[in-house]
Amino acid sequence: MKDSYDVIVIGGGPAGCAAASLVAEGGQSTLLLERESVPRFHVGESLMPECYWPLERLGMVDRMKSSKFTKKKSVQFVGASGRTSAPFYFEQNDPRDNSTTWQVERADFDKMLWDRASELGADCHDETRVLDILLDDDERCSGVKVRTTDGEVKTIESEVVMDGSGQSSLIANKLGLREDIPSLKKAAIWSYYKNAKRDEGDNAGATIVMHTIEKDSWFWYIPLSDDITSIGCVGDNDYMLKQGMKSEERYNVELERCPGLQSRLQGAERCDKVHVAKEYSYWTHRHAGDGWVLIGDAFGFIDPLYSSGVYFALVMGERAADAVNAGFQKNDLGAGQLSSWCEGFKQGSSLIRKLVEAFYTKEFSFAGFLKDNPEFQGNLTDLLIGRIFYDGAGNIFDEMDPAVAKAQAEKVMAS
Ligand SMILES: Cc1cc2nc3c(=O)[nH]c(=O)nc-3n(C[C@H](O)[C@H](O)[C@H](O)COP(=O)(O)OP(=O)(O)OC[C@H]3O[C@@H](n4cnc5c(N)ncnc54)[C@H](O)[C@@H]3O)c2cc1C
């Protein structure tokens, strides 16, 4: 490890690896730092189809195609009564290659991205923890302080620090930029199963989102390779973790309350411990400064519902890297240049947030909405695919916002 680089990228997740790959490819001397030993376990296994484009840019598509990862061609929803919706087939909306995506073991997927960053010239160091960010009184960043794998604490200088430290969100925490999203104060409890039942044909690799009765929580059902299925439950933080039940007990209770899971779990065996993540939804009110920029979860995270996290991380890594490379060319690494991509990203991602809020409005029914407004089926599938960065991507909300507001008002009237 040298004492100085053009760019230091913190975090060996999708955001950090994408950013490090592209700034290194752009000709900047780049250091990528990860505190864990790579490969490392991570939640977040289901990709959105639009991941295809950043993966293509990174030269990863052929590797993904020849990997063992499960192919994902659709998303399905199972209601609180156990009724299954017609699958949303990505290909029906867009018959190109990008309509097949993947369910990934994150340790393997993130390692592939890490190796790619190294191939493209980034100097990649795992087991190296960033202890502090060097910021002057004007919040101008000049590098980081790290503890290396052999325990040495040292300062490394750089022109730019790209913070892809995930939920640790080092810079946002240091500068007080994080804002909770009170309506999304959720927790997730999940585990892994062997031999859980899969659907046939094109639906075999589908992500299935299943409500429990009374919609107090929902489950993700993500078929991974080697006949392992990731099955996770999400609900309000207090409901999941603060009602006098241990997390495993709550998980078991919710499994029993989920009609969609009963037949799928017959003959299946849990093959891992129960994992917990809580209060993971937040946003930041500033995303870049002089010599620093936030990417991926370090910028913000909405909710696991539509599997948008890895896609957002890749897109942010890509867009921020372009801004950094252009900044080096123009000799401008100020806040304005490094945040030049943020407004466009926020506009697109806000559509996913709206879709999440609609799902958590118990009285609102997507099936009912589509029955009344079948012309929006394609627009909704676009959002589930992650196609959110074009004019008109949010057209559905002209009709859906009033329908959600009506459902909320009906709830208030009833109570
Ligand atoms: C319950 C749950 C389920 C989810 N399911 C999905 C899903 O199905 N699909 C999906 O797309 N997304 C999902 N997500 C979101 C997804 O996990 C994240 O959005 C995604 O991993 C973000 O990538 P990232 O690169 O920003 O951060 P991460 O992948 O978290 O990577 C950040 C890295 O930074 C490292 N780091 C942290 N601090 C330091 C430090 N001080 N020094 C050095 N390194 C450091 C960490 O070890 C980590 O490896 C889920 C999230 C949750 C909470």
PDBQT file of the ligand as one rigid body, heavy atoms in Angstrom, charges set to zero:
ROOT
HETATM    1  C1  LIG A 501     -32.578  -7.429   5.273  1.00  0.00    +0.000 C 
HETATM    2  C2  LIG A 501     -32.035  -6.926   3.965  1.00  0.00    +0.000 A 
HETATM    3  C3  LIG A 501     -32.294  -7.634   2.784  1.00  0.00    +0.000 A 
HETATM    4  C4  LIG A 501     -31.798  -7.153   1.569  1.00  0.00    +0.000 A 
HETATM    5  N1  LIG A 501     -32.097  -7.809   0.408  1.00  0.00    +0.000 NA
HETATM    6  C5  LIG A 501     -31.666  -7.305  -0.771  1.00  0.00    +0.000 A 
HETATM    7  C6  LIG A 501     -31.930  -7.980  -1.993  1.00  0.00    +0.000 A 
HETATM    8  O1  LIG A 501     -32.540  -9.045  -2.031  1.00  0.00    +0.000 OA
HETATM    9  N2  LIG A 501     -31.452  -7.429  -3.136  1.00  0.00    +0.000 N 
HETATM   10  C7  LIG A 501     -30.737  -6.259  -3.147  1.00  0.00    +0.000 A 
HETATM   11  O2  LIG A 501     -30.362  -5.793  -4.214  1.00  0.00    +0.000 OA
HETATM   12  N3  LIG A 501     -30.451  -5.629  -1.994  1.00  0.00    +0.000 NA
HETATM   13  C8  LIG A 501     -30.885  -6.120  -0.815  1.00  0.00    +0.000 A 
HETATM   14  N4  LIG A 501     -30.542  -5.494   0.333  1.00  0.00    +0.000 N 
HETATM   15  C9  LIG A 501     -29.695  -4.307   0.255  1.00  0.00    +0.000 C 
HETATM   16  C10 LIG A 501     -28.242  -4.640  -0.042  1.00  0.00    +0.000 C 
HETATM   17  O3  LIG A 501     -27.767  -5.563   0.910  1.00  0.00    +0.000 OA
HETATM   18  C11 LIG A 501     -27.408  -3.365   0.003  1.00  0.00    +0.000 C 
HETATM   19  O4  LIG A 501     -28.136  -2.306  -0.559  1.00  0.00    +0.000 OA
HETATM   20  C12 LIG A 501     -26.090  -3.512  -0.757  1.00  0.00    +0.000 C 
HETATM   21  O5  LIG A 501     -25.279  -4.503  -0.179  1.00  0.00    +0.000 OA
HETATM   22  C13 LIG A 501     -25.347  -2.172  -0.750  1.00  0.00    +0.000 C 
HETATM   23  O6  LIG A 501     -24.068  -2.332  -1.301  1.00  0.00    +0.000 OA
HETATM   24  P1  LIG A 501     -22.899  -1.371  -0.815  1.00  0.00    +0.000 P 
HETATM   25  O7  LIG A 501     -21.728  -1.682  -1.660  1.00  0.00    +0.000 OA
HETATM   26  O8  LIG A 501     -23.373   0.017  -0.717  1.00  0.00    +0.000 OA
HETATM   27  O9  LIG A 501     -22.627  -1.798   0.702  1.00  0.00    +0.000 OA
HETATM   28  P2  LIG A 501     -22.176  -3.200   1.289  1.00  0.00    +0.000 P 
HETATM   29  O10 LIG A 501     -22.491  -4.297   0.365  1.00  0.00    +0.000 OA
HETATM   30  O11 LIG A 501     -22.717  -3.260   2.674  1.00  0.00    +0.000 OA
HETATM   31  O12 LIG A 501     -20.602  -3.055   1.347  1.00  0.00    +0.000 OA
HETATM   32  C14 LIG A 501     -20.002  -2.150   2.247  1.00  0.00    +0.000 C 
HETATM   33  C15 LIG A 501     -18.664  -2.738   2.655  1.00  0.00    +0.000 C 
HETATM   34  O13 LIG A 501     -17.954  -1.753   3.413  1.00  0.00    +0.000 OA
HETATM   35  C16 LIG A 501     -17.206  -2.418   4.390  1.00  0.00    +0.000 C 
HETATM   36  N5  LIG A 501     -16.873  -1.474   5.461  1.00  0.00    +0.000 N 
HETATM   37  C17 LIG A 501     -17.694  -0.931   6.376  1.00  0.00    +0.000 A 
HETATM   38  N6  LIG A 501     -17.002  -0.144   7.223  1.00  0.00    +0.000 NA
HETATM   39  C18 LIG A 501     -15.721  -0.187   6.814  1.00  0.00    +0.000 A 
HETATM   40  C19 LIG A 501     -14.514   0.414   7.316  1.00  0.00    +0.000 A 
HETATM   41  N7  LIG A 501     -14.522   1.184   8.407  1.00  0.00    +0.000 N 
HETATM   42  N8  LIG A 501     -13.370   0.173   6.661  1.00  0.00    +0.000 NA
HETATM   43  C20 LIG A 501     -13.343  -0.633   5.547  1.00  0.00    +0.000 A 
HETATM   44  N9  LIG A 501     -14.450  -1.246   5.057  1.00  0.00    +0.000 NA
HETATM   45  C21 LIG A 501     -15.623  -1.015   5.685  1.00  0.00    +0.000 A 
HETATM   46  C22 LIG A 501     -18.161  -3.514   4.866  1.00  0.00    +0.000 C 
HETATM   47  O14 LIG A 501     -17.469  -4.574   5.514  1.00  0.00    +0.000 OA
HETATM   48  C23 LIG A 501     -18.814  -3.944   3.559  1.00  0.00    +0.000 C 
HETATM   49  O15 LIG A 501     -18.175  -5.066   2.978  1.00  0.00    +0.000 OA
HETATM   50  C24 LIG A 501     -31.022  -5.956   1.556  1.00  0.00    +0.000 A 
HETATM   51  C25 LIG A 501     -30.752  -5.277   2.733  1.00  0.00    +0.000 A 
HETATM   52  C26 LIG A 501     -31.259  -5.743   3.931  1.00  0.00    +0.000 A 
HETATM   53  C27 LIG A 501     -30.962  -4.981   5.199  1.00  0.00    +0.000 C 
ENDROOT
TORSDOF 0
